[in-house]
Amino acid sequence: MNDLEALLAQSKETVEALLEAGIEEDFELEIEHHLVSTDFSKLEKAAVELVKLGYHVEDAEEFHLDDGKTCFYFAAITECLPDVAVLEQQTREICAVADACHVEYDGWGTFLGDEEEE
């Protein structure tokens, strides 16, 4: 379901871009792993599994696609250094949960701006 190799490549590129942008290797980042599904119960199952693995899971939110279809998403949050190996391990772990629960793992991101900009 999810393309693990593409997700791993994207993760590595993101870490490299963060380091090239001047993020210090010892700077702990808040990482948001994004999962989405049209089936709320499947997404809820993925959330439960990620909590068991130690991730903080935000409440799911609803959005609508251009075709009117309803989707749900949430972020599974953790804090870590901008380390390729650590984020690769997290990506593999979350992708496995997403595949087992039949939801889409849309990769991870982090927010580098001021809190007031959110």
ABEGO torsion letter per residue (X at the ends): XBBAAAAAAAAAAAAAAAAAAGBBAABBBBBBBBBBBABAAAAAAAAAAAAAAGBBBBBBBBBBBAAGBBBBBBBBBBBBBBBAAAAAAAAAAAAAAAAAAGBBBAEBBBBABBAAAX
